[in-house]
Amino acid sequence: MNPVVGRWLLQDAGHEVGPPQKQHTLQLDWMLRQLVPQKSDLVSQRHDAGADAQMTRLIYVALLRRVGRLRPTELGDRHPDADAEKAQENKSV
């Protein structure tokens, strides 16, 4: 992952990060456990393309929420089209 983001996350968690030129490239599983601990069971499936993609998306959403660019109700764990599909189903009933 991006070393600038890694440094920021470590600082935010209260870790010593050292001089500015020190790189902090964090592993996907570490970032998932820190940002989305309720989904840490996905770590056991890492290196599977689907699980890695899901972990990356969850981390991305968690980072957006952390910097205030996303409300807690936006981009939840469901696919973005799930609400539209549900609304369409309700119309047809």
Backbone as JSON, one array per atom type, in Angstrom:
{
  "sequence": "MNPVVGRWLLQDAGHEVGPPQKQHTLQLDWMLRQLVPQKSDLVSQRHDAGADAQMTRLIYVALLRRVGRLRPTELGDRHPDADAEKAQENKSV",
  "N": [[0.84, -1.18, 0.0], [0.28, 2.37, -0.17], [3.01, 4.29, 0.98], [2.77, 6.83, 2.17], [0.15, 6.92, 3.1], [0.35, 4.79, 4.84], [2.17, 5.81, 6.75], [0.64, 7.92, 7.78], [-1.51, 6.48, 8.91], [-0.18, 4.99, 10.89], [0.81, 7.09, 12.51], [-1.64, 8.17, 13.31], [-2.58, 6.09, 14.86], [-0.93, 6.31, 16.99], [1.69, 5.37, 16.88], [5.29, 5.47, 16.78], [6.89, 7.03, 14.12], [9.29, 7.82, 13.04], [11.9, 9.52, 11.09], [10.96, 11.84, 8.39], [11.71, 10.75, 5.86], [11.52, 8.03, 6.15], [10.02, 5.08, 5.04], [6.75, 3.67, 5.1], [5.3, 1.18, 4.24], [2.51, -0.61, 4.43], [1.14, -3.84, 5.09], [-1.61, -5.42, 3.45], [-3.25, -7.05, 5.08], [-2.64, -6.09, 7.68], [-3.6, -3.47, 7.54], [-6.33, -3.95, 7.09], [-7.06, -5.25, 9.49], [-6.66, -3.12, 11.28], [-8.32, -1.05, 10.33], [-10.82, -2.14, 9.67], [-11.79, -4.07, 11.69], [-13.88, -5.88, 12.18], [-14.06, -7.36, 9.89], [-11.86, -8.95, 9.77], [-11.67, -11.67, 9.38], [-11.4, -12.16, 6.7], [-8.72, -12.08, 6.17], [-7.61, -14.61, 6.35], [-8.12, -15.61, 3.88], [-6.51, -14.3, 2.14], [-4.52, -13.51, -0.75], [-6.14, -14.67, -2.51], [-7.77, -13.69, -5.35], [-10.38, -12.59, -5.3], [-10.85, -12.2, -2.52], [-8.72, -10.49, -1.87], [-9.41, -8.27, -3.42], [-11.82, -7.57, -2.21], [-10.91, -6.94, 0.38], [-9.29, -4.74, -0.22], [-11.22, -2.91, -1.16], [-12.78, -2.58, 1.17], [-10.88, -1.39, 2.86], [-10.39, 0.97, 1.44], [-12.94, 2.22, 1.61], [-13.09, 2.52, 4.39], [-10.95, 4.3, 4.79], [-11.89, 6.55, 3.4], [-14.08, 7.18, 5.02], [-12.74, 7.79, 7.37], [-11.4, 10.16, 6.8], [-13.51, 11.81, 6.48], [-14.84, 11.97, 4.05], [-16.9, 10.43, 3.36], [-20.07, 9.44, 4.34], [-21.16, 7.48, 7.18], [-23.25, 5.79, 6.35], [-22.97, 5.45, 3.65], [-21.81, 3.47, 0.9], [-21.75, 0.84, 2.14], [-21.34, -2.54, 3.31], [-22.66, -3.83, 1.36], [-23.24, -4.36, -2.15], [-23.22, -1.49, -4.27], [-25.46, -1.37, -5.98], [-27.42, -2.76, -4.69], [-29.48, -1.54, -3.17], [-30.98, -0.26, -5.17], [-31.86, -2.45, -6.63], [-33.44, -3.7, -4.68], [-35.42, -1.73, -4.31], [-36.6, -1.83, -6.82], [-37.66, -4.41, -6.77], [-39.57, -4.1, -4.75], [-41.36, -2.36, -5.99], [-42.5, -3.96, -7.93], [-44.06, -5.67, -6.52]],
  "CA": [[0.0, 0.0, 0.0], [0.97, 3.65, -0.27], [3.76, 4.59, 2.2], [2.27, 8.06, 2.8], [-1.04, 6.51, 3.83], [0.84, 3.97, 5.95], [2.73, 6.7, 7.77], [-0.47, 8.64, 8.39], [-2.25, 5.55, 9.76], [0.65, 4.7, 12.06], [0.78, 8.27, 13.37], [-2.99, 8.27, 13.86], [-2.71, 5.03, 15.87], [-0.03, 6.62, 18.09], [2.99, 4.71, 16.73], [6.44, 6.29, 16.39], [7.1, 6.8, 12.69], [10.65, 8.14, 12.65], [12.11, 10.69, 10.23], [10.05, 11.93, 7.23], [12.09, 9.93, 4.7], [11.26, 6.61, 6.43], [8.85, 4.56, 4.32], [5.86, 2.83, 5.91], [4.41, 0.43, 3.37], [1.83, -1.55, 5.31], [0.52, -4.98, 4.43], [-3.06, -5.38, 3.32], [-3.89, -7.66, 6.24], [-2.49, -5.19, 8.83], [-4.51, -2.35, 7.35], [-7.7, -4.42, 7.29], [-7.26, -5.48, 10.93], [-6.71, -1.84, 11.96], [-9.41, -0.18, 9.85], [-12.11, -2.85, 9.59], [-11.53, -5.29, 12.46], [-14.99, -6.84, 12.1], [-13.89, -8.16, 8.67], [-10.51, -9.54, 9.78], [-11.71, -13.07, 8.95], [-10.98, -12.21, 5.3], [-7.26, -12.21, 6.1], [-7.26, -16.01, 6.13], [-8.33, -15.91, 2.46], [-5.7, -13.4, 1.3], [-3.86, -14.05, -1.94], [-7.21, -15.06, -3.41], [-8.07, -12.43, -6.03], [-11.64, -12.03, -4.81], [-10.69, -11.74, -1.14], [-7.84, -9.32, -1.89], [-10.19, -7.15, -3.94], [-12.78, -7.18, -1.18], [-10.17, -6.27, 1.45], [-8.87, -3.43, -0.73], [-12.4, -2.05, -1.18], [-13.13, -2.27, 2.56], [-9.88, -0.43, 3.34], [-10.67, 2.23, 0.74], [-14.14, 2.82, 2.2], [-12.73, 2.93, 5.75], [-10.12, 5.5, 4.69], [-12.78, 7.66, 3.04], [-14.84, 7.55, 6.22], [-11.82, 8.36, 8.37], [-11.08, 11.55, 6.44], [-14.75, 12.55, 6.4], [-15.3, 12.11, 2.66], [-17.97, 9.47, 3.15], [-20.91, 9.26, 5.53], [-21.17, 6.08, 7.61], [-24.27, 4.99, 5.66], [-22.64, 5.3, 2.23], [-20.9, 2.38, 0.5], [-21.63, -0.16, 3.18], [-20.79, -3.83, 2.92], [-23.42, -4.35, 0.23], [-22.94, -3.82, -3.48], [-23.95, -0.24, -4.43], [-26.73, -1.54, -6.7], [-28.34, -3.58, -3.91], [-30.66, -0.75, -2.81], [-31.77, -0.05, -6.38], [-32.51, -3.73, -6.93], [-34.46, -3.9, -3.65], [-36.51, -0.8, -4.62], [-37.28, -2.35, -8.01], [-38.44, -5.57, -6.32], [-40.72, -3.6, -3.99], [-42.3, -1.77, -6.94], [-43.18, -5.01, -8.69], [-44.92, -6.48, -5.62]],
  "C": [[0.89, 1.25, 0.0], [1.7, 3.99, 1.03], [3.3, 5.88, 2.91], [1.03, 7.74, 3.64], [-0.62, 5.67, 5.04], [1.4, 4.81, 7.08], [1.63, 7.43, 8.53], [-1.25, 7.73, 9.35], [-1.47, 5.21, 11.03], [0.65, 5.87, 13.03], [-0.57, 8.39, 14.07], [-3.21, 7.25, 14.97], [-1.75, 5.24, 17.03], [1.33, 5.94, 18.03], [4.06, 5.74, 16.37], [6.75, 5.99, 14.93], [8.51, 7.18, 12.21], [10.74, 9.35, 11.73], [11.2, 10.66, 8.99], [10.42, 11.03, 6.05], [11.86, 8.43, 4.93], [9.96, 6.19, 5.77], [8.05, 3.63, 5.24], [4.85, 2.15, 5.0], [3.81, -0.68, 4.22], [1.19, -2.68, 4.49], [-0.99, -4.85, 4.46], [-3.74, -5.93, 4.57], [-3.78, -6.79, 7.48], [-3.49, -4.05, 8.73], [-5.96, -2.77, 7.57], [-7.98, -4.61, 8.78], [-7.39, -4.16, 11.7], [-7.96, -1.03, 11.6], [-10.78, -0.84, 9.88], [-11.98, -4.16, 10.38], [-12.64, -6.33, 12.4], [-14.91, -7.72, 10.85], [-12.53, -8.86, 8.63], [-10.51, -11.02, 9.41], [-11.31, -13.23, 7.49], [-9.48, -12.42, 5.14], [-6.86, -13.65, 5.83], [-7.41, -16.41, 4.66], [-7.43, -15.07, 1.55], [-4.93, -14.19, 0.26], [-4.86, -14.73, -2.87], [-7.68, -13.75, -4.04], [-9.35, -11.78, -5.51], [-11.52, -11.46, -3.4], [-9.8, -10.5, -1.08], [-8.59, -8.09, -2.4], [-11.19, -6.65, -2.9], [-12.08, -6.44, -0.04], [-9.75, -4.87, 1.02], [-10.05, -2.45, -0.73], [-12.8, -1.65, 0.24], [-12.17, -1.25, 3.16], [-10.12, 0.93, 2.73], [-11.87, 2.95, 1.37], [-13.83, 3.31, 3.62], [-11.87, 4.19, 5.75], [-10.97, 6.72, 4.32], [-13.6, 8.12, 4.24], [-13.95, 8.26, 7.23], [-11.5, 9.82, 8.07], [-12.34, 12.39, 6.21], [-15.28, 12.77, 4.99], [-16.46, 11.19, 2.35], [-18.76, 9.35, 4.44], [-20.93, 7.78, 5.9], [-22.17, 5.21, 6.85], [-23.96, 4.77, 4.19], [-21.66, 4.14, 2.02], [-20.67, 1.37, 1.61], [-21.05, -1.44, 2.65], [-21.53, -4.42, 1.73], [-22.95, -3.71, -1.06], [-23.77, -2.55, -3.66], [-25.29, -0.37, -5.14], [-27.78, -2.29, -5.88], [-29.6, -2.8, -3.55], [-31.55, -0.52, -4.01], [-32.52, -1.31, -6.75], [-33.66, -3.99, -5.96], [-35.66, -2.99, -3.93], [-37.3, -1.3, -5.82], [-38.15, -3.54, -7.65], [-39.69, -5.12, -5.6], [-41.77, -2.99, -4.9], [-43.13, -2.84, -7.63], [-44.13, -5.85, -7.83], [-46.27, -5.85, -5.44]]
}
